Amino acid sequence: MPNSMRTIEVDDEVFAYLQRHSEPLVDTPNDVLRRELLKGKKPSSDKTSGRKTGTLMPIIEAGLAAAGDKVRHHQSRLKRTHEATITADGWIEIPTGEHSPRLPPR
């Protein structure tokens, strides 16, 4: 389907569910529905389509993490902390825009 949006009506109970499962000021109702109904799959035009899922996908599917969550890796001896974002397909994205299918080894 092209990048078009449709209008739907939902009752108060469904709207309350969407609110409970959204991140305020970040998620749209469409984001919540996509995450809940399509297990976070991105639209086919997304650059992540076609690649295998990352090692964090089982954690996302178990509800322990979600796309957009931040992960931190601290190197205590070097006194450095690295941060990355979990993508909808279980990969991580570092601030430079690079993607990796797994977290770095400890």
C-alpha positions, 0 to 999 in steps of 0.5 A, a space after each residue: 500500500 502506498 504511504 497513505 493514511 486512513 481514518 478509522 473510528 475506535 471506541 473509548 476502550 480501544 483508545 485507552 488501550 492505545 494510550 496505555 501502550 504508547 510512549 507519550 509525545 513519540 508514538 502515534 496511534 498507528 505506531 502502537 497498532 503496528 507494534 501490537 498487530 504487526 509485531 513492530 514490522 516497518 513499512 516495506 519502504 523502510 531501509 531495514 526491510 529484507 534483512 534478517 532479524 537481529 539478536 534482540 528480536 526475542 527480547 522485543 517479542 517477549 515484551 522486555 524491550 521495544 523499538 526505540 529503547 536505548 541500550 548502554 554498554 559501559 567499558 569500566 576500564 576505559 571509562 567509556 559508555 556507548 549508547 544505541 537504539 533498538 530497531 523494530 527488527 531487533 538490530 541496534 543503531 548507534 548515533 552515527 547511523 550504523 546498524 548491527 544485528 547484535 550487541 557487542 560481546 562483553 
